Amino acid sequence: QEEKKAARPSVRFERVLFRVDHAVAWLSAVVLVLYIVSGFGMTRPDETLARTGGIMTQARAYAIHDALYAPLLATFVFHTLVGLRRVHLRAKRRRVVGWVVGIASALVLAYLILLAV
């Protein structure tokens, strides 16, 4: 019974993490669409101004695009790391998959370091 009690918080944590990851994935998708639209607004301001009914000017598109960079990066990194964690937990017994997960994690970390520089 002690093993079952010890496993319960882990199962709860996994459920919460799954739900948070699901919400973050959808948030990431919404932020990505807004990021793409604002990028289009920066590169083609006349078309975007006409299609949005005058709401998104080039300056506003730039402000939105600039403001969405950090949330997009944060949601993408969180969702990616949670996915890698799941793969790693499932593949603990398999050495090859463990190496792949380790290398992918190292590449994500290297990418983040390069972005910070």
Stockholm file with secondary structure:
# STOCKHOLM 1.0

chainA/1-117         QEEKKAARPSVRFERVLFRVDHAVAWLSAVVLVLYIVSGFGMTRPDETLARTGGIMTQARAYAIHDALYAPLLATFVFHTLVGLRRVHLRAKRRRVVGWVVGIASALVLAYLILLAV
#=GR chainA/1-117 SS CHHHHHHHHHHHHHHHHHHHHHHHHHHHHHHHHHHHHHHHHHHCHHHHHHHTTTCCCHHHHHHHHHHHHHHHHHHHHHHHHHHHHHHHHHTTTCHHHHHHHHHHHHHHHHHHHHHHC
#=GC SS_cons         CHHHHHHHHHHHHHHHHHHHHHHHHHHHHHHHHHHHHHHHHHHCHHHHHHHTTTCCCHHHHHHHHHHHHHHHHHHHHHHHHHHHHHHHHHTTTCHHHHHHHHHHHHHHHHHHHHHHC
//
